[in-house]
Amino acid sequence: MKKIFQLKQENKNPDRIIEAIKNEIRKYVKRERAKKLPEGSDFWDLTCRFGGSSDESKAMPFAQIIKALDEAKENDWQECFIEITSNPKTKAVQIDEEDQQV
């Protein structure tokens, strides 16, 4: 998902606009995580960027996207840019020292 959302629209309550954007983001993430993983992958890693435009956007964890959207509303932004991409990842395997001893 790579999209510019309008935060101010005529004849619409800004709170409802923000809630609609949050809902769209959550639906997209749910749909991405439900996709079948490639062989050898354990989970989908979400790479996110947020900002006033694509040039100004900064990378951040997915958990902070909703908070950043609320801050954009408080700061009276006209629009915001959100990019969310999913990448297959594998979990790092930790080996205990006890298991290594023979």
Secondary structure, DSSP 8 states (H G I E B T S, - for coil): -EEEEES--TTS-HHHHHHHHHHHHHHHHHHHHHS---TT--EEEEEEEEESSTTT-EEE-GGGHHHHHHHHHHTT-SEEEEEEEEEEE-------HHHH--
